[in-house]
Every structure is written in structure tokens, then in C-alpha cells.
Amino acid sequence: MQTSSITVKPKIEIRTLVSLAMLSAVSVALSFVEVTMPLSPSFVKLDVSDFPALLAAFTFGPLAGVMVELIKNLIGLLSTGTGGIGELANFIIGGAMAFSAGIIYRRRRTLKGALLALVCGSIVMAIVGGVVNYFILLPLFSSFMPMDTIIASFGMFIPIIKTKLDVILYSTIPFNLFKGALISVVTFLLYKRLSPLMKGRIG
């Protein structure tokens, strides 16, 4: 019996690593599928590349979701057009959502628990996205483009935007809340179908 348990554990760990590698690869591929958001400048893009990280967090735990985000953004540095700024922000924001949702679902592995995890994860994404943009992303981008120009680019679509804080309140937070909700819907619809496959329970 002891020999059996010793031989099975490495197989499980290898399967988990393979699953995380596959999810990271899918996340990288999804990051190239972007759409421009309405009422936003052209450089504000929406993608669902955080979905695999959320899937990993639900299946293998919150740290697994963060790991997928880390790998995706490290690979993204190879072709970055933002000097690593976009990748840093994406890792922090996406990692925060995956980790918080994963923590909640690990403690409440029920339908209601999943819904609570997704809702809270979306809210965390919106809040962290606002903080990261205000204190990190916008100041770093202002070294390439004057802050007044950045604010004006958002004000062209939403006239009430006059300050950096307005950008966060009326654009960044709603954007990340919508993105979190979209990723949550995709996860809710596909998790139960994909989880057994990643755990090797099919076949």
C-alpha cells in the first residue's frame, strides 16, 4: 500500500504541472485576441486571457491561478509593446482576481460558493485595477505621453472625465468590472466540463 501511494503522487503532480502549462499556453494565445472597448481610447483593449488562470484557481487552488498569470505575462514580455508596464499591470490585476476567487471557492466548493467567488473576484479585479492604474500604470505611461493627453483621450469618449481620478472612476473600474463579469460567465459555463479533463478523470 505504501509503494502504491508513493508512485501515484508524482503522477498527480506531473499531471497538474502539465495542466498548468497547457492553461498558460491557452492564456498566452487568448491575450492576442483583443477587441477595442466602446467609449474608450484605442489603446484600451479587452481580452479573456485571465479565464485560464481562473480555471486553474478553481481546479488546483488560488496559487495555481497566480502561476498561470505569471507565466502568461513573462512570455508576454518577449513581445511587449509597453516596456513591461502592461504585463506588470495585467499580472497584478489578473492575479488578484484568480487568487481571491480561488480562495473563496476552495472553502465553499458549491454552486453558491462558485457564484460568490466569481462575484467577489470581479469586484476585486475592479478595485485592484483602479488602484494599479492610478498609482502604477498611468504614472508610468505618463513618461511616454503627457498625463493631460492621456486624460483628454478618455475625455473624448466620456466628457465628465477631467482628472486622473475621473479616468479611474468612470473608465478603469467599470472596464475591469465588465471584464471580470465576462470572464466569470465563461468560467461558470465551462468549469464543470473542463475540470475533470484537467484532473485526468476522463477516459
N, C-alpha and C positions, 0 to 999 in steps of 0.2 A: 504493500500500500504506500509506503514511503517513497519507493522508487517511482511509482506512477505519478505522485504529486510533484516530484522533482522534475520529471520530464514534461509534464503538462504546462507548468508555469512559464518556462521560456517560450513555448509555442504561443501562449496567450500574449506575452509581452511583444513578441515579434509581430503577431497579427495586429496588435494595437499600433505599433510603430508604422507598419505598412499602411494601415488605415489613415493615420495622421499624415503620412507622406502623400497619399492619394488626395486627401481633403485639401492639403496645402497646394497641391498642383491644380486642383479644380478652382481653388480660391484665386490663384495667380491668373488662370485663364479667364475667370469671371471679371477680374479687375480691368481687363482690356475691353469689356463690353460696357460702354458707358453711354448715357443719354444726358442731354442738357436739360436742366430743370427749368420749368417756366418761371417767370418773374425773378430770374437770376442771371448774372453775367455769364458769358460763355465758358468761363473757366470753372464754374461750379457744375460738377458732373455727378450723376447718380449711378451707382452700380450695386450689385448684390454680392460682392465678393466676401462679405462678412458672414454670409449664410453658412459656408462650410465650417467656420470657426464656431458658430452657434451649434451646429450639428455635432461637432466634436465635444463641445462643452456638455451637451445633453447626454451624449453616449459614453464618454470616458471621463468626464469631470471638468471643472472650470479651468484648471491649469492646461488641459489639453486644448481648449479653445484659445487660450492666450498663445500657446505654442504655434498653432496654425496661423494666427495673426502675425506672429514674429517671423515665421518662415516666409510668409507671403510678402511682407514688407522688406525683408532682407533681400529677397530675389528682386523685388521691385527697384531696389537701389541700382541694379545693373542697367536699368533703362530709365532712370528717373529724369524728369524734366523740371523738377522743383528743387534740385540740390539736396534731396533727402528730407525737405520740410514736409512735403505731402505724406511721405511714408511714415515719418515720426508721428504726425497727427493721426493718420489712419490707424497706426498700431495702438496708440493710446485710447482712441475713441472706440475702435472695434474691440480691443481687448477688454475694455471696461464693460461693454455690453455682454460679451461672451462670459466673462468671469462672474458678473453679478447674476446673470440668468442661470448660469451653471450651478452656482452656489444654492440658489433657491430650489432649482429642480432636483438637485442631489438630496435635499432634505424632504422634498414633497414630490415623490415620483407618481403623481396622479394627473388626471386631465386638468383639474383645477390648479394643481401645482404648476403644470406646464404653462397654462394661461397666465398665471400670476408671474411666473418667471419671465415670460415674453413681454408682458406689460411693463414690469419693473426694469427689464433690460433696455427697453425702448426709451423709458424715461431717463435712465442713467446715461444712455448714449446721447440724448438731447442735452442734458446738463453738462456732462463732461465735454461734449462737443463745443458748447458755448464757452466754457472755461478755457479749453485748449486754444480755441480760435482767438479769444480776447487777449490771453497772456502770452501765447506762443506763436500761433500761425500768422495772425495779422501783423504783429510786430516784425516777424522775420520777413514776411513778404514786403513790408514797407521799405526794406533795404533795396528792393528791386523796383518798387513802384511807390510813389508818394502816398501816404495814408489818405490824404484828401481825394486822390484819384481813385483809390480803392473804394472809399465810402461813396463817391459820386457814381461809380459803376453800379453799385447796388441801388442808389437813389434813383437811377434812371428807370428802374422797374417798380420800385416801391418808394414813392415820393416822400413818405414820412421818415425815411432813413436820412438822418443828418449827421450822426456821430458814429463812432466805433461801437458804442454800446447799442445803438439802434440796429446796426448790422447784426449783432448777436441776437437781440431780442426778436427782430422781425424777419430775419432770414436764416441765420445759422441754427438756432434752436428749432424752429419749425421744420427746416430741412432735415435735420438729424432725427427729429421725432417721426417724420414721414418715412425716412429711410429705415429706422428701427421697426416701424409698423409693417413695412413691406417685407423686410427680412423675416420678421416674426410670422407673418402669414405663410410665407414659403416654408419656413421651418415647421410650423404647425401641420401643414398639409403633407409634408414629405418625411418627417422624422420617423414615424412608426413604420413606414415602408422601408426606409434605408437603414435603420438601426440594426436589425437582425443581420443584414448583409455585411455591415462593417464588423460585427461581432463574430461572423463566421457561422451563423446558425442556419444558413440556407444550404441545401444540397444534401 
